[in-house]
Amino acid sequence: MFRLQSFLTAVAVATVMSSSAIAQTPASPPAARPAPAASTTDASKPTTTEQVEKWTKEQWAAAQKEWAKDKKKWADCRKQSKAQKLEGRKSWSFLYTCMKR
């Protein structure tokens, strides 16, 4: 009986010692986290030039009317668009970018 009690005591002491040793080991540094959620939102958000391609004809006409006030720049941007053979909504995004420079 004495041997069994000594054995169980030794096992209990060993268990307590090992658990306290595990608790005292320094935790590994946290893994690097991915970029904040804002950047994921930015990535899924369409750019302004992509949004321009989805404008209605009325929105585009209003923008053209505003930009035409700067005759020299408007003419230059239209010339560049024609040189690149852009047509339709693809030209819209180019012209928008050109006029915003």
C-alpha positions as CSV (number, residue, x, y, z in Angstrom):
1,M,0.0,0.0,0.0
2,F,2.9,2.3,0.9
3,R,4.4,1.8,-2.6
4,L,1.1,2.6,-4.3
5,Q,0.6,5.8,-2.3
6,S,4.2,6.9,-3.0
7,F,3.8,6.1,-6.7
8,L,0.5,8.2,-6.9
9,T,2.2,11.0,-5.0
10,A,5.1,11.0,-7.3
11,V,2.8,11.0,-10.3
12,A,0.8,13.9,-8.8
13,V,3.9,15.9,-8.1
14,A,5.2,15.3,-11.6
15,T,1.9,16.3,-13.2
16,V,1.9,19.6,-11.2
17,M,5.5,20.3,-12.0
18,S,5.0,19.7,-15.7
19,S,1.9,21.8,-15.9
20,S,3.6,24.7,-14.2
21,A,6.6,24.3,-16.5
22,I,4.3,24.5,-19.5
23,A,2.5,27.5,-18.1
24,Q,5.8,29.3,-17.6
25,T,7.1,28.8,-21.1
26,P,6.9,32.0,-23.1
27,A,4.2,32.1,-25.7
28,S,5.3,32.3,-29.2
29,P,4.7,35.7,-30.8
30,P,1.4,36.1,-32.6
31,A,1.5,35.4,-36.3
32,A,1.6,38.4,-38.5
33,R,-2.0,39.4,-39.2
34,P,-3.2,40.3,-42.7
35,A,-3.7,43.9,-43.6
36,P,-6.7,45.6,-41.9
37,A,-10.1,45.1,-43.4
38,A,-10.0,48.6,-44.9
39,S,-7.5,47.5,-47.5
40,T,-9.7,44.6,-48.5
41,T,-12.6,47.0,-48.8
42,D,-10.5,49.3,-50.9
43,A,-9.5,46.4,-53.2
44,S,-13.1,45.4,-53.8
45,K,-14.2,49.0,-54.3
46,P,-14.2,50.0,-58.0
47,T,-11.8,52.9,-58.9
48,T,-13.2,56.2,-60.0
49,T,-12.3,55.5,-63.6
50,E,-14.3,52.2,-63.4
51,Q,-17.2,54.1,-62.0
52,V,-17.1,56.6,-64.8
53,E,-17.6,53.8,-67.3
54,K,-20.9,53.1,-65.6
55,W,-22.2,56.7,-65.7
56,T,-25.5,57.4,-67.4
57,K,-25.5,59.5,-70.6
58,E,-26.9,62.4,-68.6
59,Q,-24.0,62.2,-66.1
60,W,-21.5,62.1,-69.0
61,A,-23.1,65.0,-70.8
62,A,-23.0,67.1,-67.6
63,A,-19.3,66.3,-67.2
64,Q,-18.5,67.1,-70.8
65,K,-20.3,70.4,-70.5
66,E,-18.2,71.3,-67.4
67,W,-15.0,70.2,-69.0
68,A,-15.6,72.0,-72.3
69,K,-15.2,75.3,-70.4
70,D,-11.4,74.6,-70.4
71,K,-11.3,74.5,-74.2
72,K,-7.5,74.0,-74.6
73,K,-7.3,71.1,-72.1
74,W,-10.6,69.5,-73.4
75,A,-9.4,69.6,-77.0
76,D,-6.0,68.1,-76.0
77,C,-7.6,65.2,-74.0
78,R,-10.0,64.5,-76.9
79,K,-7.1,64.4,-79.3
80,Q,-5.2,61.9,-77.1
81,S,-8.3,59.8,-76.8
82,K,-8.7,59.7,-80.6
83,A,-5.0,58.9,-81.1
84,Q,-5.5,55.9,-78.8
85,K,-8.6,54.9,-80.8
86,L,-10.7,54.8,-77.7
87,E,-14.4,54.7,-78.2
88,G,-17.6,54.7,-76.0
89,R,-17.3,54.2,-72.3
90,K,-13.6,53.4,-72.5
91,S,-12.9,56.9,-73.8
92,W,-15.0,58.2,-70.9
93,S,-12.7,56.9,-68.2
94,F,-9.6,58.1,-70.2
95,L,-11.1,61.6,-70.7
96,Y,-12.1,61.8,-67.0
97,T,-8.6,60.9,-65.9
98,C,-7.1,63.3,-68.4
99,M,-9.3,66.2,-67.3
100,K,-8.6,65.6,-63.6
101,R,-4.8,65.9,-64.0
